[in-house]
Amino acid sequence: MIYFLSDSHLGSLLEKDPHAHEMKLVRWLDMVKKDAERIYLLGDLFDFWFEYKTVVPKGYVRLFGKLAELTDSGIEIHFFIGNHDLWTFGYFEEEIGLKVHYQPLVVEHHGKSFFLAHGDGLVKTNKGFNVLRRLFHSKISQKLFSLVPPRLGQTLGYYWSKKNREKILDDDNDYKGENNEELVLFAKDYSSKPDIDYFVFGHRHIDLNLKLKNNAHVVILGDFVKIFSYGVFDGENLTLEYFENN
């Protein structure tokens, strides 16, 4: 089995019980490790992550221990940076054994081709967001932020993340329809080779498995905050499942 999960936003100031939230993700990893061939974490695992040269954010010990246990056992775990946790500079690879991706990835499994990405930056319609995204990805900006003392930097980062997610929650975040959903439109317009069987995204916090006219599927994974959804590929089909969610 190949598993896909995105948008858990661990550490969010909007989460009432951060420990319970982390432990739920650990239980999910315990569940999937029994038959996981690979695990793809498609971004925003953390609500904010900035990795200083000798300092990493406090917490997540149980999660990191479980991820290291799985990678040590031979399970490949791929981490895609999101728009909330893009500032990682080697810790995940060196200490935990994750394979980190900074760009979308096209990969083949069991004869099916997958386009994998968090989903931010693939469309250019939101000019304000794209300006902010370029700023966050700028090496100069990252270097300047690294000069801010960690205590202040972390406080600013979590405050920004909280405000950003509050704005998203205030906006209409429902599925906009096949002709208006930007990630669906991206998949329809995608023209590179090889042909893609599954476009798999996070970012939007909606659970969607849509079959297009060319038989490709667009899968938006939902989240591990409220929906607690994830993707499972069994070698033939990719489906959305739900974990401990009534």
N, C-alpha and C positions, 0 to 999 in steps of 0.2 A: 504494500500500500504506500501511496505517496500522499502526504498531508500538507494542507495549505492553511495558514492562519494569518490574520492581520489585525492591526489597530486594537491592541489591548490597552495602550496608553497607561501603563503602570506608573505609579507615582503622581497621578493627576490630583491636583488640589480639589477637584470636584468629587473625588471618590471618598465616600464616608468611612470605609474600612479598607485601607490599602493592603493590610496583611491578608485579609480574606480574599481580596482580589488576586493577589499574587499566588496564594495557595490554590485557588481555583485553576489558574494556569498551570501550576505544578501538577495538579491532579490530571489535567488534560494530557500533559506530557507523559505522565505515568501510564495513562490509558493507551496512547498511540505507540509507545515504545515497543509494545508486544509484537507488532507486525509492520512497523514503519521501515520502509526502504530509504526514504528521504523525507525531510521536513523542510518546507519553505515558509519562512516568516517574512511576510511581504510588507514590512514597514510599520512605523509607529508602535513598535513594541513598548516603547517608553513615551511618556508624555513630554519629557524633555531629557536630553542626554548631551552633556558636553564633557569631553574626556580631556583633562589636562595631562601634561606629560607624566606627572607623578601622582596625580589625584584623579579618582573616578567617583561618580556620585555615590552617596551613602545608600545602603539598602540592597535589596534584590538578591540576598545571599542564597536563599532557598532556590530561587529560579536559576541562578548561575550554577549552583551545585548540580541541579537536575540536568541542565543543558550540558554541562561538562561530563556528567555520568553517561549521557546518551552518546555524545561524540566519542568518548573513550571506548564505548562498546562497539563503535564502528558505524553508527547511524550518521549519515551526512545531514547537517543542519545548515541551511542557507539563510542568511539574513540580508534583506534588502533595506537600505536606508529609506526612511520616510521623510516627511517634512518636519516632524517633531524630533527625530533622533538621528540626524544626519552627521552629527559631529563626533564620529568615532574614528580613531586613528591608530588602531592596532590591537587594542585590548581584547576585543571579542575574538580575534583570530588567535592571538598569542596565548591568552589565558584560558579560553573556553573551547577553542577549536572550531568556531563557526567559520563558514565561508561567506565573506561579506561582499555584497554587490552594490556598486554605486551607480550603475546604469541598468536599464532593462535587459533581460536575458531571454534569448530564444534557445530552447533546449528540447530534446526529443526523449520520450520515455515510452517504451513498449509500442513503438510505431506511431505514436501520436506526438505532434509538435505543439509546444507551449510557448506563448509570449507572456513573460512574467515581469511585473513591475508594481511598485507601490501605486502609481497612478498620477501623482502630482507632476506637473511639468510637461505632460504629454499633449496638452491642449493650451492654446495661447489666448483664449478669449478674456481671461481675467487679468488685465494689465497690472493692476495693483499687486496681485498675488505673485505674478511672474517677476516683477521688479524686486519684491521681497525675497523671492526664491533665489534670484541671482545674487543678491546681497548675502544671503545665508551660505551660498556655495562658494563665495569668493574666498580665496586663500588669504587675501589681505585682511578681510573682515574677521576670519577665523583666528588669524594671528593676533590681531588687535584685541579680540575678545579674550584670548588666552592670557592676556596681561591683566585682566580684571581679577581680583582675588576670588578664589573659588566660592567662598561664602556669599559674596555679593553677586557673582555671576550666576550661581545656582538660583538664588532668590529671584533675580531678574528673569531667568529662563522659565522657571515654573510660573511666575506671574504672567509672562507673555503667553505661555501655553494655556493657562486657565482662561485668559481673556479671549484667546483665539477660539477655544472650544465653546465658550459661552456664546460667542457670536454665531458659530455654526448651529448650536442648539436653538438659538432664537430664529434662525432662518428656516425656510421651508426645505427640509432635507429628505423629502420623499422622492421616490423614483419619478423621474420627469418624463418618462416615455421613450420609446426607441428612437424617435426622431429629434429628441432634445437632450438626451443623456450624453454628456461629452465623451465619456470613455467608450460608450457604444459607437458613437460617431467615429472615434479614433480607430476602432477595430474595423469598421466598415471601409474606412479610407486607407487602411494599411495595405501597402502594395509590394513590400519586400518579399523575397523568397527565403525560405520555403513557405508554402501555404501553411497557415496556422489552424490547428484544430481547436485550441483553447486559448483565449485571452483571459488571463487571471490577474485581477487587480484588487487592491484594498482601497484606502483613502476615502471612499464615499460613504461608508457606514450604512450601506444598504445591502441586503442579501438578494442577489440576482443571478439566475442562470438562464441566459437567453440564447436561443438558437437563431442564428441569422440565416438569410436565404441561401448563402453559400455553404451552409451546414457547419460553419464555425460556431463556437459557443463563446459568449462573453460571460464570464463569471466574476461577479463582484462579491467579495467574501463576507461582507457584513462587518462585524466587529466582535471583540471579546470584552465589551463594556456593558452593553445592554442586550444585544442579540445573542451573543455567545455562539456564533456560527463559525464553521470552518469547512474547508473543502477536502474531499477524499477522492483520489483516483485509484481505481482497482485494477488498472491495466486495460480497461475498455472504456469506462465512463467516469466522468467527474461529477460528483453530486455534492450538494450542500447538506451538512448535518448540523445538529445543535447539541450543545453540551450542557447538561444540568439546567436546562431552560424549559420550564413548563409552558 
